Amino acid sequence: MPRPEVLERIQSAEHDADDIVAEAEDDRDERIAEARKRAEEIRTDAEEEARDLKERRLEEAREEIDEECERVLEEGEQERAALAERAEKRVEEVTDHVVDLFQEDVHAQT
């Protein structure tokens, strides 16, 4: 095989190799870009899911707090009503006692 033909084949092979390397680099860059895009999508989805979960848990906690608040208020109202009832029952007794004390003071002064 004559030298110019060999040189031409070598140059052609080098050109083909350069094309293969360039194509491989382009493919690599494209895959990296796709991977970064997918990673960003996954991160965004995970952040959104975390926000949703946080909101659901906050809402559940608020509901529990509201329920507990209602329970405490109801217990307080029941205790207030019981105290008011006991106090009402003692009004006559206390009034009689105060009248008796007043009468004793009046008799003691005379």
C-alpha positions as CSV (number, residue, x, y, z in Angstrom):
1,M,0.0,0.0,0.0
2,P,1.5,3.3,-1.0
3,R,2.4,5.8,1.7
4,P,-0.1,8.5,0.8
5,E,-2.9,6.0,0.9
6,V,-1.8,4.8,4.4
7,L,-1.5,8.4,5.6
8,E,-5.0,9.1,4.3
9,R,-6.4,6.1,6.0
10,I,-4.7,7.1,9.3
11,Q,-6.1,10.6,9.0
12,S,-9.5,9.2,8.2
13,A,-9.3,6.9,11.2
14,E,-8.2,9.8,13.4
15,H,-11.1,11.9,12.1
16,D,-13.5,9.1,12.8
17,A,-12.0,8.7,16.3
18,D,-12.4,12.5,16.9
19,D,-16.1,12.2,15.7
20,I,-16.7,9.3,18.1
21,V,-15.1,11.1,21.0
22,A,-17.0,14.3,20.3
23,E,-20.3,12.3,20.0
24,A,-19.5,10.5,23.3
25,E,-18.8,13.9,25.0
26,D,-22.0,15.3,23.6
27,D,-23.9,12.2,24.8
28,R,-22.2,12.5,28.2
29,D,-23.1,16.2,28.5
30,E,-26.7,15.5,27.5
31,R,-27.0,12.7,30.1
32,I,-25.5,14.9,32.8
33,A,-28.0,17.6,31.9
34,E,-30.9,15.2,32.0
35,A,-29.7,13.8,35.3
36,R,-29.5,17.2,36.8
37,K,-32.9,18.1,35.5
38,R,-34.3,14.9,37.0
39,A,-32.6,15.5,40.2
40,E,-34.1,18.9,40.4
41,E,-37.5,17.5,39.7
42,I,-37.1,14.9,42.4
43,R,-35.9,17.6,44.9
44,T,-38.8,19.8,44.0
45,D,-41.3,17.0,44.4
46,A,-39.7,16.0,47.7
47,E,-39.9,19.6,49.0
48,E,-43.5,19.9,48.0
49,E,-44.4,16.6,49.6
50,A,-42.6,17.7,52.8
51,R,-44.5,21.0,52.8
52,D,-47.8,19.1,52.3
53,L,-46.9,16.7,55.1
54,K,-46.0,19.5,57.4
55,E,-49.3,21.3,56.7
56,R,-51.3,18.1,57.3
57,R,-49.4,17.5,60.6
58,L,-49.9,21.2,61.7
59,E,-53.6,20.9,60.9
60,E,-53.9,17.7,62.8
61,A,-52.1,19.3,65.8
62,R,-54.4,22.3,65.6
63,E,-57.5,20.1,65.6
64,E,-56.1,18.2,68.6
65,I,-55.4,21.4,70.4
66,D,-58.9,22.7,69.6
67,E,-60.5,19.5,70.9
68,E,-58.4,19.7,74.1
69,C,-59.4,23.3,74.5
70,E,-63.0,22.5,74.1
71,R,-62.7,19.6,76.6
72,V,-61.0,21.9,79.2
73,L,-63.6,24.6,78.7
74,E,-66.4,22.1,79.1
75,E,-64.8,20.8,82.3
76,G,-64.4,24.4,83.5
77,E,-68.0,25.2,82.8
78,Q,-69.2,22.1,84.6
79,E,-67.1,23.0,87.6
80,R,-68.3,26.5,87.5
81,A,-71.9,25.3,87.4
82,A,-71.3,22.9,90.3
83,L,-69.7,25.7,92.4
84,A,-72.6,28.1,91.6
85,E,-75.1,25.4,92.5
86,R,-73.3,24.8,95.9
87,A,-73.1,28.5,96.5
88,E,-76.8,29.0,95.8
89,K,-77.7,26.2,98.2
90,R,-75.7,27.9,100.9
91,V,-77.1,31.4,100.4
92,E,-80.0,30.8,102.8
93,E,-77.7,29.2,105.4
94,V,-75.2,32.0,105.2
95,T,-78.0,34.6,105.4
96,D,-79.4,33.0,108.5
97,H,-75.9,32.8,110.0
98,V,-75.3,36.5,109.3
99,V,-78.7,37.4,110.8
100,D,-77.9,35.4,113.9
101,L,-74.6,37.1,114.3
102,F,-76.2,40.5,113.8
103,Q,-78.9,39.7,116.4
104,E,-76.2,38.4,118.9
105,D,-74.3,41.7,118.4
106,V,-77.5,43.7,118.9
107,H,-78.4,41.8,122.1
108,A,-74.8,42.0,123.3
109,Q,-75.0,45.8,123.0
110,T,-78.2,46.1,124.9
